[in-house]
Amino acid sequence: MKNSLVPTAYVLLNSDLGSDESIIKEVKEILAEEDVKFEVQGVYGVYDIVLKLGSDDAEKLRAIITNKIRRISKVQSTLTMMVIEEQEDL
């Protein structure tokens, strides 16, 4: 499966108990103001929320994750995975 070499990040979030829906809503509000593509979903398992971000600017993705997503009050922890763009065409 080929992608169009757009910097992409997956962010796994752990939230305070029962706060998943409010965090998802806040993520959507934050990202609506940014020039990024995104998908956000609640999930079962070790993490509570999965966020996929895409932008033409990898540094912008890092800044959004660090300065906005990780600072949402009911987010306990995050795990960020940046896609290795050079391997997308293998």
C-alpha positions as CSV (number, residue, x, y, z in Angstrom):
1,M,0.0,0.0,0.0
2,K,1.5,3.3,-1.1
3,N,1.0,6.6,0.6
4,S,1.8,10.1,-0.8
5,L,5.0,10.7,1.3
6,V,3.2,13.0,3.7
7,P,4.7,13.2,7.2
8,T,2.5,11.1,9.4
9,A,2.3,10.4,13.1
10,Y,0.3,8.0,15.2
11,V,-0.3,9.1,18.8
12,L,-1.6,6.7,21.4
13,L,-3.2,8.3,24.4
14,N,-4.0,7.1,27.9
15,S,-6.8,9.1,29.6
16,D,-8.3,9.6,33.0
17,L,-11.1,7.1,33.6
18,G,-14.3,8.2,31.8
19,S,-12.7,11.1,30.0
20,D,-12.3,9.6,26.5
21,E,-15.2,11.4,24.9
22,S,-14.2,14.8,26.2
23,I,-10.6,14.3,25.1
24,I,-11.7,13.3,21.6
25,K,-13.9,16.3,21.4
26,E,-11.0,18.6,22.6
27,V,-8.6,17.0,20.1
28,K,-11.1,17.7,17.3
29,E,-11.5,21.3,18.4
30,I,-7.7,21.8,18.6
31,L,-7.0,20.2,15.2
32,A,-9.9,22.0,13.4
33,E,-7.8,25.2,13.8
34,E,-4.6,23.5,12.3
35,D,-3.8,22.8,8.7
36,V,-3.5,19.0,9.2
37,K,-5.3,15.9,8.3
38,F,-6.4,13.7,11.2
39,E,-8.4,10.8,12.4
40,V,-9.2,10.2,16.1
41,Q,-10.9,7.2,17.6
42,G,-11.5,5.6,21.0
43,V,-10.2,2.1,21.3
44,Y,-10.1,-0.9,23.7
45,G,-6.8,-2.1,25.0
46,V,-3.7,-0.7,26.6
47,Y,-4.4,2.8,25.2
48,D,-7.7,4.6,25.2
49,I,-7.5,6.8,22.1
50,V,-5.6,6.6,18.8
51,L,-4.8,9.7,16.8
52,K,-3.4,9.8,13.3
53,L,-2.0,13.1,12.1
54,G,-0.7,14.0,8.6
55,S,0.8,17.3,7.4
56,D,3.2,18.5,4.8
57,D,5.4,19.7,7.7
58,A,6.9,17.1,10.1
59,E,8.0,19.9,12.5
60,K,4.5,21.2,12.6
61,L,3.3,17.7,13.6
62,R,5.8,17.6,16.4
63,A,4.8,21.0,17.7
64,I,1.1,20.2,17.7
65,I,1.7,16.9,19.6
66,T,4.1,18.4,22.1
67,N,2.4,21.8,22.7
68,K,-1.2,21.0,22.3
69,I,-2.2,17.3,22.4
70,R,0.1,16.3,25.3
71,R,-1.1,19.3,27.3
72,I,-4.8,18.3,27.3
73,S,-5.6,18.1,31.0
74,K,-7.1,14.6,31.3
75,V,-4.4,12.9,29.1
76,Q,-2.3,10.8,31.4
77,S,0.4,9.8,28.9
78,T,1.1,9.5,25.2
79,L,3.1,7.4,22.9
80,T,4.1,9.0,19.5
81,M,5.2,7.0,16.5
82,M,6.4,9.0,13.5
83,V,6.2,7.1,10.2
84,I,9.6,6.5,8.4
85,E,8.8,8.2,5.1
86,E,11.8,6.7,3.3
87,Q,10.4,3.2,3.8
88,E,7.0,3.9,2.3
89,D,8.0,2.9,-1.2
90,L,9.7,-0.4,-0.2
